[in-house]
Amino acid sequence: MAEPKDPIPASMTRQQAADFWDTHSVTDYLDELDPVEGPLDVAINEPVLPVPLSRQDLDALRQAARRRGLASSALAKVWLLDRLRGEGGR
């Protein structure tokens, strides 16, 4: 028997949405989502770097980000850029 899932909140700030989806999989909610008609205008202006992490490290990153009110990807970017600047890379 599948575990009950948290309902998708009806109204969320951008930060609340980031926090929710950092801890939930969209694949668990496919039956609740509506298809979007027409083209989506989603532009990623920067390259994306996938970084494999252990479950333990990802959980630690998410907790640290939550304490700071950030999405985990935003905190990872801040930490990485801080380290690069400290190394003289930027």
N, CA, C and O of each residue as an XYZ file, in Angstrom:
360
protein
N       0.835     -1.173      0.000
C       0.000      0.000      0.000
C       0.885      1.244      0.000
O       1.831      1.329      0.784
N       0.591      2.204     -0.865
C       1.390      3.422     -0.978
C       1.140      4.342      0.210
O       0.042      4.398      0.765
N       2.202      5.065      0.581
C       2.056      6.030      1.666
C       1.199      7.205      1.196
O       1.265      7.586      0.027
N       0.393      7.784      2.095
C      -0.386      8.949      1.687
C       0.553     10.104      1.370
O       1.581     10.276      2.026
N       0.197     10.893      0.366
C       1.053     12.015     -0.008
C       0.468     13.319      0.508
O      -0.740     13.447      0.706
N       1.355     14.282      0.720
C       0.906     15.608      1.136
C       0.138     16.256     -0.011
O       0.529     16.106     -1.168
N      -0.938     16.967      0.281
C      -1.639     17.664     -0.803
C      -0.798     18.828     -1.310
O      -0.034     19.425     -0.552
N      -0.939     19.149     -2.593
C      -0.268     20.327     -3.137
C      -1.006     21.545     -2.576
O      -2.218     21.664     -2.758
N      -0.297     22.448     -1.901
C      -0.978     23.626     -1.358
C      -1.645     24.435     -2.469
O      -1.093     24.570     -3.561
N      -2.818     24.965     -2.190
C      -3.576     25.718     -3.189
C      -2.896     27.035     -3.536
O      -2.992     27.503     -4.670
N      -2.220     27.625     -2.583
C      -1.564     28.912     -2.813
C      -0.204     28.876     -2.123
O      -0.100     28.540     -0.943
N       0.839     29.231     -2.882
C       2.190     29.210     -2.323
C       2.969     30.408     -2.848
O       2.767     30.852     -3.978
N       3.860     30.920     -2.012
C       4.827     31.893     -2.494
C       5.851     31.134     -3.321
O       5.857     29.904     -3.322
N       6.709     31.846     -4.017
C       7.762     31.193     -4.793
C       8.646     30.353     -3.879
O       9.020     29.234     -4.229
N       8.984     30.896     -2.698
C       9.838     30.162     -1.761
C       9.132     28.914     -1.230
O       9.747     27.854     -1.115
N       7.841     29.038     -0.905
C       7.088     27.881     -0.421
C       7.008     26.802     -1.498
O       7.101     25.612     -1.196
N       6.836     27.215     -2.748
C       6.800     26.247     -3.846
C       8.152     25.554     -3.986
O       8.214     24.341     -4.185
N       9.233     26.323     -3.881
C      10.576     25.727     -3.960
C      10.781     24.726     -2.838
O      11.299     23.632     -3.064
N      10.376     25.095     -1.623
C      10.523     24.189     -0.480
C       9.696     22.921     -0.680
O      10.165     21.816     -0.409
N       8.467     23.088     -1.154
C       7.592     21.935     -1.358
C       8.200     20.975     -2.388
O       8.303     19.775     -2.134
N       8.601     21.507     -3.550
C       9.092     20.636     -4.615
C      10.511     20.148     -4.361
O      10.950     19.197     -5.008
N      11.249     20.776     -3.431
C      12.550     20.226     -3.018
C      12.375     18.925     -2.247
O      13.292     18.106     -2.186
N      11.207     18.737     -1.664
C      10.988     17.562     -0.808
C       9.913     16.613     -1.338
O       9.562     15.643     -0.667
N       9.389     16.885     -2.535
C       8.354     16.045     -3.132
C       8.694     15.797     -4.599
O       9.354     16.621     -5.233
N       8.250     14.678     -5.129
C       8.469     14.347     -6.537
C       7.218     14.651     -7.343
O       6.116     14.242     -6.977
N       7.397     15.375     -8.444
C       6.247     15.710     -9.290
C       5.591     14.435     -9.844
O       4.400     14.439    -10.155
N       6.352     13.364     -9.965
C       5.779     12.122    -10.497
C       4.713     11.533     -9.569
O       3.875     10.742    -10.002
N       4.752     11.921     -8.299
C       3.720     11.456     -7.369
C       2.415     12.228     -7.521
O       1.402     11.854     -6.932
N       2.433     13.304     -8.307
C       1.275     14.191     -8.413
C       0.754     14.326     -9.844
O      -0.055     15.212    -10.117
N       1.194     13.478    -10.746
C       0.788     13.602    -12.143
C      -0.719     13.562    -12.327
O      -1.257     14.229    -13.210
N      -1.403     12.783    -11.497
C      -2.856     12.684    -11.624
C      -3.577     13.952    -11.164
O      -4.776     14.094    -11.405
N      -2.874     14.869    -10.509
C      -3.480     16.104    -10.017
C      -3.128     17.324    -10.869
O      -3.645     18.415    -10.631
N      -2.256     17.146    -11.853
C      -1.791     18.279    -12.653
C      -2.571     18.382    -13.952
O      -3.016     17.378    -14.509
N      -2.730     19.607    -14.423
C      -3.423     19.867    -15.680
C      -2.408     20.144    -16.772
O      -1.397     20.805    -16.532
N      -2.672     19.638    -17.979
C      -1.749     19.929    -19.076
C      -1.796     21.418    -19.431
O      -2.823     22.075    -19.261
N      -0.682     21.933    -19.920
C      -0.593     23.325    -20.333
C      -0.688     23.370    -21.847
O       0.022     22.647    -22.545
N      -1.574     24.228    -22.352
C      -1.756     24.366    -23.792
C      -0.768     25.386    -24.341
O      -0.463     26.381    -23.683
N      -0.274     25.138    -25.536
C       0.588     26.093    -26.205
C       2.038     25.976    -25.781
O       2.377     25.217    -24.873
N       2.883     26.737    -26.448
C       4.317     26.674    -26.122
C       4.621     27.359    -24.798
O       3.954     28.316    -24.405
N       5.628     26.854    -24.129
C       6.088     27.465    -22.891
C       7.300     28.326    -23.215
O       8.178     27.915    -23.973
N       7.342     29.499    -22.647
C       8.483     30.386    -22.850
C       9.396     30.267    -21.645
O       9.377     31.107    -20.745
N      10.193     29.213    -21.642
C      11.114     28.964    -20.547
C      12.529     29.048    -21.109
O      12.948     28.210    -21.907
N      13.234     30.050    -20.684
C      14.595     30.223    -21.178
C      15.575     30.061    -20.030
O      15.439     30.691    -18.982
N      16.543     29.223    -20.240
C      17.629     29.087    -19.280
C      18.813     29.794    -19.910
O      19.356     29.352    -20.922
N      19.197     30.886    -19.303
C      20.262     31.702    -19.871
C      21.648     31.252    -19.447
O      22.647     31.717    -19.996
N      21.719     30.360    -18.484
C      23.004     29.893    -17.997
C      23.095     28.384    -18.163
O      22.085     27.684    -18.083
N      24.292     27.887    -18.390
C      24.452     26.432    -18.440
C      24.112     25.814    -17.079
O      24.239     26.463    -16.041
N      23.688     24.579    -17.103
C      23.334     23.861    -15.880
C      24.345     22.742    -15.673
O      24.714     22.035    -16.611
N      24.786     22.595    -14.420
C      25.758     21.565    -14.072
C      25.108     20.567    -13.129
O      24.894     20.884    -11.959
N      24.789     19.367    -13.607
C      24.252     18.362    -12.688
C      25.366     17.858    -11.774
O      26.460     17.535    -12.238
N      25.086     17.795    -10.489
C      26.083     17.358     -9.516
C      25.511     16.185     -8.725
O      24.592     16.375     -7.929
N      26.037     14.977     -8.928
C      25.537     13.840     -8.160
C      25.939     13.978     -6.687
O      27.092     14.269     -6.371
N      24.980     13.768     -5.807
C      25.217     13.808     -4.360
C      24.636     12.559     -3.725
O      23.670     11.983     -4.225
N      25.229     12.154     -2.627
C      24.636     11.055     -1.862
C      23.331     11.558     -1.249
O      23.129     12.766     -1.126
N      22.472     10.668     -0.876
C      21.208     11.045     -0.238
C      21.484     11.851      1.025
O      20.804     12.839      1.302
N      22.484     11.424      1.785
C      22.830     12.116      3.031
C      23.294     13.545      2.758
O      22.889     14.474      3.457
N      24.138     13.725      1.751
C      24.614     15.066      1.421
C      23.482     15.938      0.873
O      23.405     17.123      1.195
N      22.616     15.366      0.058
C      21.481     16.131     -0.474
C      20.551     16.555      0.654
O      20.080     17.692      0.670
N      20.282     15.663      1.591
C      19.437     16.014      2.741
C      20.061     17.141      3.558
O      19.366     18.056      3.999
N      21.380     17.067      3.757
C      22.077     18.113      4.519
C      21.997     19.450      3.780
O      21.789     20.490      4.405
N      22.159     19.430      2.462
C      22.052     20.649      1.663
C      20.642     21.236      1.771
O      20.485     22.442      1.955
N      19.630     20.394      1.658
C      18.245     20.870      1.756
C      17.951     21.482      3.121
O      17.280     22.510      3.208
N      18.445     20.861      4.176
C      18.226     21.403      5.523
C      18.918     22.750      5.684
O      18.337     23.684      6.236
N      20.149     22.855      5.208
C      20.888     24.117      5.302
C      20.181     25.207      4.496
O      20.083     26.349      4.946
N      19.698     24.862      3.326
C      18.991     25.832      2.485
C      17.688     26.280      3.153
O      17.353     27.465      3.146
N      16.972     25.336      3.718
C      15.702     25.665      4.384
C      15.931     26.638      5.540
O      15.155     27.573      5.734
N      17.002     26.412      6.306
C      17.321     27.315      7.425
C      17.598     28.734      6.938
O      17.359     29.702      7.660
N      18.098     28.853      5.718
C      18.431     30.165      5.160
C      17.302     30.737      4.305
O      17.411     31.855      3.801
N      16.227     29.981      4.141
C      15.115     30.443      3.313
C      15.429     30.428      1.828
O      14.921     31.258      1.073
N      16.269     29.481      1.404
C      16.671     29.373      0.008
C      16.283     28.022     -0.564
O      16.048     27.064      0.173
N      16.220     27.957     -1.877
C      16.103     26.663     -2.552
C      17.471     25.988     -2.463
O      18.498     26.666     -2.424
N      17.485     24.680     -2.432
C      18.760     23.969     -2.298
C      19.703     24.270     -3.459
O      20.914     24.362     -3.259
N      19.169     24.425     -4.667
C      20.028     24.738     -5.814
C      20.655     26.126     -5.670
O      21.804     26.333     -6.062
N      19.903     27.077     -5.108
C      20.438     28.433     -4.912
C      21.578     28.421     -3.897
O      22.598     29.079     -4.104
N      21.413     27.685     -2.812
C      22.473     27.613     -1.809
C      23.704     26.914     -2.377
O      24.829     27.342     -2.120
N      23.507     25.853     -3.138
C      24.644     25.155     -3.746
C      25.410     26.101     -4.669
O      26.641     26.082     -4.691
N      24.694     26.925     -5.426
C      25.342     27.887     -6.315
C      26.130     28.925     -5.513
O      27.263     29.249     -5.866
N      25.538     29.445     -4.437
C      26.226     30.424     -3.587
C      27.514     29.825     -3.041
O      28.573     30.448     -3.114
N      27.423     28.618     -2.494
C      28.604     27.971     -1.923
C      29.678     27.736     -2.985
O      30.860     27.981     -2.743
N      29.270     27.268     -4.144
C      30.230     26.993     -5.212
C      30.913     28.281     -5.666
O      32.134     28.306     -5.824
N      30.146     29.347     -5.878
C      30.741     30.615     -6.309
C      31.660     31.194     -5.239
O      32.716     31.738     -5.562
N      31.270     31.082     -3.964
C      32.140     31.542     -2.876
C      33.469     30.798     -2.908
O      34.527     31.406     -2.744
N      33.419     29.514     -3.116
C      34.642     28.696     -3.148
C      35.508     29.061     -4.351
O      36.729     29.158     -4.237
N      34.869     29.262     -5.505
C      35.629     29.634     -6.696
C      36.298     30.989     -6.526
O      37.443     31.173     -6.938
N      35.599     31.927     -5.929
C      36.185     33.253     -5.687
C      37.353     33.139     -4.710
O      38.369     33.815     -4.870
N      37.205     32.288     -3.705
C      38.284     32.080     -2.734
C      39.500     31.432     -3.357
O      40.625     31.633     -2.899
N      39.275     30.652     -4.405
C      40.378     29.978     -5.102
C      40.979     30.876     -6.174
O      41.937     30.493     -6.846
N      40.413     32.082     -6.336
C      40.907     32.986     -7.378
C      40.397     32.638     -8.756
O      40.938     33.088     -9.766
N      39.333     31.818     -8.793
C      38.791     31.388    -10.088
C      37.819     32.361    -10.695
O      37.427     32.199    -11.851
N      37.416     33.374     -9.945
C      36.438     34.322    -10.485
C      36.640     35.680     -9.924
O      35.906     36.606    -10.268
